[in-house]
Amino acid sequence: MKILLQGARVICPTSNTDSIQDLLIEESVIAQMGERLSTDGVDKVIALTSDQWVIPGLVDVHVHFRDPGNSDKETTASGAAAAVAGGFTSVCVMPNTTPVIDSTPMILYLLNAARPTGIQIHPIAAVTKGLLGEEMTAMGTLKAHGAVAFSDDGRPVAKASMMRKALEYSRMFDLPIVCHAEDCSLFGNGVMHEGYYSTVLGMPGIPSVCESVIVARDIELVRYTGGRVHFAHVSSKESVSLIRKAKEEGLPVTAETTPHYLTLTDACCQDYDPDFRMNGPLRADDDQAALIQALIDGVIDVIATDHAPHTPEEKAMPFDCAPNGVIGLETSLGVMLTNFYHTGKLNPTELIQVMSSRPAEIFKLPQAGRLEVGARADIAIVDPNLEWTVDPMTFKSKSRNTPFKGQTLKGRATHTFAAGQLLFSLESEQSEAFC
Amino acid sequence: MTTNASSIPSEGTFNVGDHSSSGAFLLGQNLPLVDPALWKRRHAIDSASFTAQEVQIVLQTARSFGHILSRPIKKVPTLRGKVVVNMFYENSTRTSTSFALAAQYLSADLINFNVSTSSVKKGESLIDTAETLAAMGTDAVVIRHSSSGVCQQLANYFGDRLCILNAGDGYHDHPTQGLLDLLTIQSRLPEISGKKVVIVGDILHSRVARSNIYLLKLFGANVHVVAPATLLPVDIERLGCTAHTKIEEALDGADVVMCLRMQLERQSSGLIPAMSEYTRFYCITKERLKRHCQPNVLLMHPGPMNRGIEIASDVADDLALSLITNQVTNGVAIRMALLYLCLSTPTERSVLLRFQGDSV
């Protein structure tokens, strides 16, 4: 099967490409790139315009597919369908499932579940067995079977001594520890950012220091051990400033933030809608401003969604009783294009860098984040000017818990190829909808 | 439904719960009346959203309804045929009783629906419960819940289909308490503007403090709060008050002191070291009132009181000083007013104005 993507703006930060050209997919790889490629022997030509982008498939290094254990919220299949609908072809799944991904059989289970989806699903294995913070997992063996990083995400590695050992040990395998930065005692029974709005709304607050004290601790542990930390879902200005300093010192730390921290604030909790509840919480205006600046400066390396599905029943609760988490795979690109590309804060190359190339580099995913002849054909076609309204009922995800519901966004993926297979096409979605 | 206009009290002397020389409603009656037809609300959920005009409508309506409480037969047919359900997911005696009596004095049918908070988590959702009640013909639900925001969530869901009255949600708001406190203060200090009102105690966990700050600010009061630093919420001053940790500074020149209940669990959760230490630094005593406040200072407490902890017994019992029982009486009148305003039609409300005018 040969598919020719004709006449679009091809953008790839890794190879420094940004020009109007054609791209030929042959079976699972990119066979040719260049101007006016021949259509001889091509099975399908997708004629595009210079206003459409052909980009490397997006990479989300922080998703929860709830597999195994909570197929009511999401499955590997539904999660993957949501991913391709959002332009993603590679995701890293967090290990806080039931049971936890902390052993070889669990890694094999996941990889087996991932295979039929056609996209790259990389397991992040637990740092400690059962996420209990007591005993380290067999990191070397887990890496050999496919783990790309280690994390107890959903909770922190509470003991500094355990984090120290994990950093020392993971360093041998050159894999990062993904840090969910939270001091449980400072977290208390908090349900939203501690600030003006938690006072007004009468809800227990999660102070910013709850995150930043652990960021500070782990930066010191990185300095001491030489291990590598990737900070997950950074939400506060204090954390940004600590990470900025650590990077200036040349310490091996990287960081991600989410589309919701960049575009929403704690003021959004005023209707007590649990779809605005997550951990870390939506923080204040000045936190948001610091995150935006850090993304522009490169202090924040990566956009990740922290896609955390929960059923509508679980979210139909009083705000303080509802579970933490929001989904993001199907809105991430639209939100980022609307708020960063269309506002001129990031150019297309920079945007694709933080949503594809850079996360692939940090998590060492050689088959992702690049458009090159011979590379795996993981590709998204993007119409950056297509306006659409977020309707959770049309989501591929099994869950509906998005804080972006009802928003009109500008730009989205219209086609997604993984290993040369067209797994998502907006056109066929829409024609199906009319059937 | 047609309101029986004659059911609206137009005369009578109010003296229930009136232990001091001036009754709960005697003053403030000469304030200009606002046309109650301007009332547009179906819900009473958060104090912060009330306009001064809306508050005045509630207060003047409460004043006129208050007279019913002094009658030998405390019943008018105003809300005959209406159904009010008290949904209390948190323990309460005075507020649930107050709402229940308010509904019954107005001849509404009342159901008390008591539920333990735990059943919320494992059982039916609040919306389903309320939907069930609405399907049975309920007109208004009165909700007390430990989770902030549940009334807002219900109002967002039901719109105008069901009247939602907040009887206290989490630490968020307790609008009827704020309104009854305002009515009580206004009965003694008709001009609230510029008066110093000091709220003392656990501000962090207090919906009463939040309601009072918003409503008192609306009428130009100078609101101060005082608590140990661990019981002051972040950015409380942005609500429009001045925060203190030293009781002497807070009480200085106070016209009204509002004392909050100090819960025992604040000690076990590590927010204060000991009740005795709290009492030592924050208990409202005669000596503190006399030394720092205006000579004719007024004392309030939303109840239930911990005598000897946040308030000295002789302060609570001093009728020249304490408005505590007036607060309780006014609470019934305020709740009658809100039930009436939220359940009546604009035409019915415009009829009311005439009678409120007559009662002056």
Interface residues (C-beta under 8 A of the other chain):
Chain A: E194 G195 Y196 S198 T199 V200 L201 G202 M203 G205 P207 D271 Y272 D273 E313 A316 M317 P318 F319 D320 C321
Chain B: A48 V120 K121 S125 L126 I127 H145 S147 S148 G149 V150 Q152 Q153 N156 D169 G170 Y171 H172 D173 R207 R210 P233 V234 D235 I236 R238 L239
